[in-house]
Structures are given as structure tokens and as C-alpha cells.
Amino acid sequence: MSVTREEVAKIASLARIKMGDDELDTMVPELNNILNWVEQLGEVDTSGVEPMTAVIPNSLRLRDDVVDADPLTAGGRREDVLANAPAAEHGFFGVPKVIE
Amino acid sequence: MSELTDLGVKAIRDGVAGGSFTAREVAEAFNAAVAEAADLNAFIVTTPDHALAAADAADAKRARGEDLGIMGGVPIGMKDLFATRGVQTTAASHILEGFTPQYESTVSQKLWDAGAGMLGKLNLDQFAMGSSNETSYFGNVSSPWKKNGTNAAMSPGGSSGGSSSAVAARIAPAATGTDTGGSIRQPAAFTGICGIKPTYGRCSRWGVVAFASSLDQAGPMARSVEDCAIMLEAMAGFDPKDATSLKLDVPQWEAGLSADLKGKKIGIPKEYRMDGTDEAILKSWEQGKEWLRDAGAEIVDISLPHTKYALPAYYIVAPAEASSNLARYDGVRYGLRDLPDGAGLQDMYAATRAAGFGDEVKRRILIGTYVLSAGFYDAYYTQAQKIRTLVSQDFEQAFGQCDAILAPTTPTASFPLGSLNEDPLTMYLNDVFAVPASLAGLPAMSVPAMVNDDGLPLGLQIVGKPFDEQGVLNTGLAIQQRAGFDAQPDKWW
């Protein structure tokens, strides 16, 4: 299976990565190379095989039902949360206008 | 006495504790070595003050007669994938340039708690995606090694290339690495040092910039098996903040070290004899078998039938997870924002990610987005996850016949920077021997075996049963003792 230029442009748009014509020109054959190579997985009979979801058997834990049990990941840290924001405004993350 | 920078973790820790030298003297010696080695480009930022502060704390503890910790007085390099409070953390990307975490990753915190200090943040392949350390936004890292008779800059491997280069060049006694599909073992092999990826879940992923979460594991890189055992002990342990962290006590790996392999069976997987593998690599593998026989082990032939499918399955699973993990870089909460004039929110996302990600990262995000997209999900992603099950079952069956597996770490020695860039696939093949253990979450280590005719190091890989880091370290120790690897790169930097 191979992807067309239009399909790569569509994938890039889904991934929210702006791509110019030159970049698409390079990317299409590269992606096709990789996709053709992974095609070989189709040779393997996987009927009856469960897809792996957890590599080491481990049950998901529930944390204790305590508010702010770990201060490191607790609430009340607005300044820390905003410290690296490119446009923090009035204690919030600033974004371009989304509603006309 | 030899120079302080020739010492490893154990020698420094024991020397500081025993009063042979102070931790401050050690930190100063390494800070100076780091400052001199800018040509390697191993560090993105240096943090001499962090190293000195930790050293002074260790010296003060000693003066008070307190325990210094298992890494007491040892300055280390920190791969720039670990969040470090107040110190820029970039994952070698433009999109995180200037990002200054307000918190410390669990693994780095554990190292500081054990008495270690930080020399700086080490360069790597961008978002740990690469096998040559050529995808960093902050430039290539050079290996301290050169091919005999040439002056070309060689690859230190990747993605933990800053770590491998720094440790091999003796500008750090040890460094952290992370391994998603070989990123500790392949660079260790390329630079003649040791590196171990523990069982998935041993080291907390909390505060480590995520690449492929079902595969990412942190581990130590150092110049001896003993040093790796000590540092892994400091790094590992249960962390409630990581949902996949193993709730197990940390074994005393250092105390448990033994190179006596009597009664142990070492498996040799026939599928790892692949076309395109260097003769010298095959020779080192044969030599490795001899060394392990000499240590008392029995060598047995095993089969891992799905080996050839591991790498293509990895290049579906890892990019799929990466495309999801890297969705968080949107120019809103942290990192770069590119807001063209008059752009709306969606345009801002696309412009930010176009400007902030390098080519290899974009390539993998696109692959991941494609294999997860409607209509292709089952054919690619589900099939790859099923192959992952089969690869894992291969190992389970093999471990019915053996205690550990011996294989080459890489199909070739290091190559000159820039020599494999024309085709991403050729680069991916570097990790063909490393990826299967990653897919199965198994502990795996590379130890230096010898140098080839070009004077470049070759590594041997040991893969163990789940949770059996001790067996892996012990097998590594048996090789280390017999290989007597003492080659060093000539200083040119």
C-alpha cells in the first residue's frame, strides 16, 4: 500500500503540522518506503493472537481517595502551571480568539 | 594516583567515603573536563554549580559522620529528557527550548537523594528519536572515538548519544539514559561503555519526556557493570505517580554481583545471525560464548522465530504512541508558540508544530497518525500489537531453556556522522538486535567486548528474564572480567 501526496497532506493536517510543498515532496517517498517495509507484518498469521496492551503483567492501581495526597501533583499551583506558558494572561493560558 | 576523571562511580563513592579525596575535588575535576570538551557537543547546558552543591553536601555529611548515600559524591550527566527543576529541559527540541520545569523527575530526584550531583543536561536525538544523535536541534554529538587513520567525526549512537559520548570521553563517570528501542544499549556499544535497560516499570517514567510510553525505560550508562548496578539501584523503585511503575522492592544488585555462572544456561538465538552483520561482530559473539563457558555457563541454541518482524512492528507501535504523546506540544501551555499574523487557534497549532519539530520527529508523528487513522488501524496498529505478543511469547518459550540470552548489541560498529542520512530505513536497521527485548519489556544490557580492526568498540548484549536484572548484570560481569576491555579514545577535543 502506498500513500499519495494528497493523503500525506491530509495526515499532516490531522497531526496539526503545517507542511509546505517541498516538505511534502520529500515526505511522500520517505513515508512510502517505511510503509512498504512494515507491510511484511502482513505475512504473519496472527489469527487467535491477542494484541499486547501491557508488556509486563501489572494491575492498574487506584490511589487512596485523599484530596491533594501528593503535594507535588496537587492543586493550588497556578503559578507553577503557568510558569512556562508562552502567553499567560490573568492567571489563564492565553490563546487566539476562537469565538467570533 | 590516576586522575580523578579516570574514576568510575564506585571508585569515586568509596574514595569520598574513605577520605582519599573530597567530593568537591571530584566535582571540580569533572566540571573542568566538561568545560574543555565543547567539541564533543555532549551537553546542551552545563550545571557546574549543581555538581558543586551536591559535592559540598556530601563532604559536609562526611564531616558529620553521616551516610553519604549509594551515589554519595558522584557527579553525573543527566540526559536532557528528564525534567530537572529550574534547569532547562528540551528533549533536544526547538519546541521545548527554554522550558524550565517547576518539578523534578522521579529518577533524577532519586539520584540526588542518593548523593549524586549534576554536571549538566546531555544532548540526545530529538525526543529520543534517532540512532546516531543527528536529530538534535542543538547539533550532532561526536563520539570521542575515531576510526583508525581517519579524522571523520563518528556517531556516538542514539538516542542517548550525549550520555555515551560523555562517559566514554571521561567527562562524566556515569550518565542517565533512556531506552525505547535500543537508545541505551546501541550508544553504549558504539562507545565502549556499559548500559542497562531494566525491566519495563522498574524506573519511574514520571517527569521523563514521553516518546512511546509502553516502551520507554530509564537506565544507567557507565564504564563498568558494577557502576551500572550501583546507579540502577539508585534510579529504580516504585512510584505511585507512574501508573506502570512496578510495585516491587529494589534488589541489592551491587551486593548480588557474581561472575560465577555455574549452572546457568545462556541461549544463543539463531535468528540473530542476519545478513549484513559485520564479520567482526560475529567474531565477538563467538568470543562472548567462550567467555561465558569459561565462567561456568552452558551455551544452548535457542530460537526466537519472530525476530525479523520485531523492528517493523516497533516502527508502528512507537510512532503511534509518539503521535499521541507529542500532541501535547501545541504552543499553549509550555514551549514554543508560532502565531502568524491573523492566525486562529488551529493555524497556531500547525505553525507551532511545524516550526518546533525536526524532520525525524515529523516523520514519526505522520507515520503514527497514519497507522492510527480510521481504516488503517487494524491492518497496521492492531497487527503490530499482535506481533508484539508473538515476539514476547518467543522470549517466554526461550526462557524455558535458558537463563539469559547472548547476542550482539548492533549489526555494525559506529559510523561517521552524516553517512547514513539519505535513508531513514537504513538508520532504523541499527536497532534490529535491540528492539525485540524492548517490545517484550525485558532487562537488557550492552557491555564492551573488543575493538574491531578500525579501532572501534563492539558491544555484546545480554537479555534477561523479566525482573532478573541481577542475572543480566552477572552475565555482563563475567564478560567484563574476561574481555578486559581497556581501550580508550585518544583525546582530540
Interface residues (C-beta under 8 A of the other chain):
Chain A: V3 V8 I11 A12 S13 L14 A15 R16 I17 K18 M19 E23 M27 E30 L31 N33 I34 L35 W37 V38 Q40 L41 G42 V44 T46 V49 E50 P51 M52 T53 A54 V55 I56 N58 L60 R61 R63 D70 L72 T73 R77 D80 V81 A83 N84 A85 P86 A87 F93 V95 P96 K97 V98
Chain B: F99 T100 P101 Q102 Y103 T199 Y200 G201 S214 L215 P240 K241 A243 T244 L246 K247 H306 K308 Y309 P312 A313 Y315 I316 S323 A327 D330 G331 V332 R333 Y334 G335 L336 R337 L339 A343 G344 L345 Q346 D347 M348 Y349 A350 A351 R353 A354 F357 K362 R363 I365 L366 I367 T369 Y370 S373 A379 Y380 T382 Q383 A384 Q385 K386 I387 R388 T389 L390 S392 D423 P424 L425 L439 A440 G441 P466
